[in-house]
Amino acid sequence: MDAALIDQLAERFPPCHGRDIKGLSKLTAKFCTHKSVAPTLAVFERCSVFRGMDQEHKETQSVRQ
């Protein structure tokens, strides 16, 4: 992963803890290996739904607006 992707992930998932990020990273790595794709923000977002992280972010976004 490049530094730009890491910055995007930090912006996209600000309320997440280290354990959440570790689990998401492992899931994304398995997904990328199975599908033979590179890890991108879109792949992380897709995998985050299965970890229940997507809803947290939407709630955070609505509070900020």
N, C-alpha and C positions, 0 to 999 in steps of 0.2 A: 504494500500500500504506500502511496506517496503522501507527502505532508499535506497536500491540498485536500485529499479525501479525509484525512484525520481531522482537519479543521472543519470540514463540512459535517462530519459525524458529531463533533462536539457541539456544533450549532443546532443540529437536528435533534439530538437527544440530550439536552442540558440537564434534565432532572435525574438522569440515570446514574446509578452507583457502579462501582467497579465490577461487582459480581454480575450485574445486568449486562454490562458491556462485554465481559468475558464470555458469558453465555451466548450473546448475540454474535460475537466474533466466531465462536466455535460452530454455531449453527450456519452462519454465512460461509465459513470455510468448507463445511461439508456440502452445502448446496452448490458452491462454485466448483468443487471437485466433481461432484456427481453430474452437473450440467456442463462442465468444461467451459466455464465463463470466468471472466475476471471479476474481482470484487469491486463493485461500484456503489454509489450512493443508492441507486434504485434497487440493487440486490439487498443491501442492508435494510432498506425500508420494507421490502417485501418480506424478509425474514423476521423483522421486528413485530409484524402482525401476529406471528405464531408464538411470540414471547409476551404478548400483551403490552408491548411498549408503545405501539402506535396510538392507542387511546390516551395514554398519559401525555403525549406530545400535543395532541389536538386540544386537550383541556388546558395545557399550559399556554398554547397559542391564543386561545379564546380569552384567557385571563389578561394577557398582555395587550390585547387590542382594545 
